[in-house]
Amino acid sequence: MAKQILLLLIIFLCVFGAFALFGKFKRNRKVNSAILGFFCSCLGYVAFFELVISFFGRENNQFFVVLMSYVFYPVLLLISPLIYLFVKSFSLNHQEDLSFLQNIKHFILPISLLVVNIFAFIAFQNFEPQSQNFKLLNDIITYLNFGIFFIVFLLQNIFYLIFSWIEFFNHRQEYQIHKESTIRTLNWIKYFIWGYCIILVLMYIFKLQFLAEYKIVFRILLVAYIFTLVYFGLRDYDELQSENDMNESNKFELDDAVIQKIQKAFQTEVIENKIYLNKDISLQLLAQTLNTNTKYLSKFINREYNMSFIHLINSLRVEEAKTILMDPTNKKYTIESIGAMSGFNSKSSFNATFKKIVSMTPSEYRES
């Protein structure tokens, strides 16, 4: 019974996390939110399959149980590519390279296995259960899927985790503009990869026969991991932009027509409508609002303001906060409230950013 309760808790956390992350993606258009949502969906499906098996048994031949089992292994093969793409998605330099079509190579294996399994599932419906063809096909599919889990899945995880760590170290080693504001992002990426590495190792350890009866410990740890994943995944993290990214964006020139188009929309949405007060604003969301792409918008900001998107947004928010703080009629508002009115997500973020730009805290500025 404890096993089923833990699996239900995992499913609930994954479903809640997936919906919340997809909702966040809809608001700010940050690709990392969508990728993490798909990651939670995959974990939720794996847990749901385990729950179904716990009730019906692994040898059950009911239609939906068999169909779920054939989808289970392809879903497993989706997990590690999503981890790599999640790590990659934080770099502003990769924002234009994260569409499904551009990354379909990472999903060839799970898609191929799904096609094979569905073909086998349909073929089984046309064979007599006791026939030689049925037994032969069943043996082939069984050994194929178990081989996928015990060999291919492990090798695939090692491969993508290595590349995830490489991507992380590239992020960390490159000079980050305003590094103190991106260190939180780098820490989140690091803990995310480490957490998955630990869960992966524990999963294989608890497959050992003498530890099978203690598998509940693994499920408890998995609940803690998914809860942490969802909790921290829903927070806002700065995208990573290095000097190299800015230099890359300066290698091409925008024509006058594009500049005028972006400039006009930028003046309306950013300067007049103050879209920067939206706590969920991101380069992707602003680019979509201005009807352009992130590469052009980043180039425009670097060219016109000689700063990164993050620095520009924070500067505009600080100017808004200074205006509010200077108005004596606003003394009734707390510092935290003024930070929220200026577009900051938290008091600590507001204080740190304000002090960095103005060289004093909001409280000190108000008193002065």
N, C-alpha and C positions, 0 to 999 in steps of 0.2 A: 504493500500500500504506500509506503514511504517513497518507493521508486516512482510510482505514478504521480504522486503529489509534486515531487521535485520536477518531473518532466512537464507537468502542467504549468508549474511556476516558470520554467524555462520558456515554454511556448508563449505564455502571457507576456513575459519580458521582451521576447523577440518581436511579437506582434505589436506591442505598444511602442517599442523602439523603432520598428520599421515605419509605422504610421507617423510617429513624431518626426523622424528624420526626413521622410518624404515631404511632410508638411513644411519643415524648415527649408528644404530645397526649393519648394514652391515659392517661399517668401524671399529667399536671398539668392537663389540660383547657383549656390556653391555646389560644385560637382561632388565634393567630398561627402556632403550630407547624403546625396543620392546613393553613392557607392556604399557608404556605411549602412544605409537602409537595406540595400540588396544583400549585404553581408549578414545582417540580422535576419533577413527573410530566409536565407539558406540555413542558418543555424536553427531557426524555428521549424523549418521543414524536417531537418534531421531529427530534432526532438519529437516532432509529431509522429514521424515514422516509428521511432522507438516506442512511443506510447501505444500506437496501434499494434505493434508486434507484442508488447507486453500483455495485451488483452487477448489477441488472437493466436499468438505463437508464430514462430518462423516458418513452420511447415504448412501454414494455412494456405489453401488454394482459392480463397474467395477472390472474385474479380478485382475489387478495388485494392485489396491487400497486395496482390501480385503486381498490379499496375503501379502502385506506390513504390514497391521495391525496385521496379525498373527505372523509376525516376530518381530514386534515392542516390544511386551511385553517380550519375551525371551531376546532381546537385553538389555532392561532395567535391567534385572536380572544379566547381565554380569558386570555391572558397579562397584558395591561395592566390589565384589571379586577381581577385577583388582586393586582397590585402595589398598587393603590389601597386595596383592602380590607385588605391586609397592614399598610400604614402606619396605617390607621384602627383596626386591631384592638388597638393598644397603649394606646389611651385607655380607661380604666375607664368613662368616661362613655358609651362606645359598645358596651359588652359585650352589651347586650340587643338590639342592632340588627344583629347579624352572622349571623343565620340565612340559609340559602339563599333561603327564600321571601321574606324581607324585602329581599333584594338581587337578586332574579331579574331586575330591570330591567337590571342590568349585563351579563346573559348572554343577553338576547333576541337580539342579533345573531348570536353563535356558534350558538345553538340553532336559530335560523331558517335559517342557512346549512346546518347539518347536516341539517335536515329536507329542504331543497331538494336537497342533494347525494345523500342516500339515496334520495329519490324518483326522481332522475335515474338513479342507479345501477340501481334496480329496472326503470325504464323501458327502459334500454339492453338488458336481458336479453330484452326482448320485441321488439326491432327487429333487422332484418338489418343487419349491419355496413356494407353498401354502400347501404342505403336512404337516401332523402332525409331522412326523419324522424330517422334516426340521426345523420346529418351535421349537421343543423340543431340538434338537442339538444346534440350534442357541442360545436359552436361556441359555443352559448349558455353552457353550463356552463364551458367553458374560459375564455372572456372574463370571465365572472362571477368565477371564482376568481382569475384573474390580476389583475383589477381590485381584488378584495378585498385581495390581497397588496400591490400597489404603491400603492394609494390609500387604501382604507379602513383597512387595518392601520396605516399611517403616521399618518393623521389620528386614529385611535382612540388610538394611543400618545401622541400629543401632548396630546390631551384629558385622558387619565387621568394622565399625568405632571404636567400642570399642577395638577390637583386633588390629586395626591399631595404635591407641593411645598407647596401651600396648607395641606394637613392637617399637614404637618411643621412649617411655620412657626407654625401655630396652637399645636401642641404646645410649640414652643420659646419662643414669646412669652408664653404663660400662665405665671404664677408656679407653679413646681413645688415642692411640699412636699418638703424634703430634696433639693434639686436636685442636690447632689453624688452622690446615689445613682441619679439618673435620667439624668444626663448621658451615661452609657454607652449607655443605650437610645436617646437622641436621636442620638448619633454613629452607632450601628448603622443606624438608619433613614436617616440622611443618606447614609452610604456605600453602603447598599443601593440607593437611588434613583440616586445618581451612577453606580454601577457599571452598572446597567441602561441608563442614558442613553448611556454610552460604548459599550457593546456594541451598542445599537440603531444608533447613528451609524456605527460601524465595519461593521456588517452591510450597510448601504446603500452605504457607500463601496466595499466589496469586491465589490459587484455590478457596479461599473464594469468595462467590457470590458478596459481596459489593466491592471487589477489582479487579474483573474480568476486568473492563474497564481500569485499570491501569497496565495491564499485560505487556504493552510495556516497563515499567520501569524494570521489571524482565528480559526481553530479552536484554535490554541495558546492564544490569549488567552481564548477561550471556556472552555477546560479550566481555566485559572487562575481565571476568574471563578466557575465552578460550584464548584470546590474551595473557594474562599474563602467562597462563599455557604453551602455545607453546613457548613464548619468553624465559622464564626461564628454561623450560624443555629441550631446545636445548643446554643449557650451559653444561660445564663439571663439574661434581661433584666427589669428592674423595669417594671411597668406604670405608665403615666403618670396621675397624679391631681393635679389642680390644686385650688386653693381654690374655684374655680368649680364643680368637680365635687362637692366636699363641700357647697357651698352648695345645689347642685341637689338632692342627696340629702336635705338638711334641709328642703326645701320640702314634702315630704309626711310624714305621720305614720303610724307603724306602730300597728295596734290591739294591745290588750293580749294577745290570744290569740296573735298572731304573735310578739310580743316574748317571751312565755313559752316558746313552742315553740323559737325560736332560742336563747334563753338556756339552756334545758335541754340542748339538743344541743351548744351551744358549751361549756358546762361539762364535759360528758362527753368530747367529742372534743379540745378544745383544752387545757383546764386539766388534766384527769385523764389522758387518753391521750397528751397532748403531741404532737399531730399536727404542730405547728410544727417538730419535729425532722426531718420529712420534707423533704429538700432540694428536692423538686419541688413543694412546696405552692404553691398559687396561690389567688387569690380564687375563681376558677371551680371548682377542685377542692374547696375548703373548702365552698363553697355547695352543691355536689352532695353532699358527705358529710353536710352538715347538713340536706339535703332542703329547700333554699330556693333563692332566686335571688340573683345578685350584687348587684342593686339593694337588696334587703332587707338582705342581710348587710352591705353597705357602710354603709347607714343605721344598722344596729344597732351596728356598731363605732364609727362617728362619735359616736353618741348615748351609748353606754356608756363609751367610753374616750377620746373627744375626740381621736382621731388616725386616721390612714389605716391601711388593712390592712397595708401594707408596714412602716410604723413599729411597729405592734403586734407583728407577727411578729418583727421584729428585736429589739424590746425583750424579748420572751419568750425569745428565743434567747440574748441577752446575760445575762439573769438565770440561765438554765441554765448558761451558761459560768462565771459568777461562782461558782455553787454548786460546780462541778467544780474550779475553780481554788483555792477556799478549803479544799478537802479535802486534807490533807497526803499521804494515801495515793495521790493522783493525780499526784504529782510525776514519776512515771515517764513520763507522757504529754507529748508535745511540744505546743506551742501549736497547730500545724496539726491534730494529732489531736483536741485539745479543741474546736477550731473545727468540725471534721467531726462530732464527737459532739453539738455544739449545733445542728447543722442548716445550717451555712454551707458554701458550695460551694468556697471557696478561703481560703487563709491571708490574702491581701490584703483580701478582703471582710470577713473576721472582724476583722482588726486595725482597719480603717477604721471599721466599724460600732461596734465596742466602744469605740474611743477617742472617737467622736462622742457616745456615750451616757454613758460613764463618765468621760470627760476624761483617760483614761490608757490605754496599750496593755495587752493581756492580760498581757504579761511584767511590766510595771510593777505591775499589780494583784496578780499572784502574789507578787512580791517584797515588796509592802507588807503 
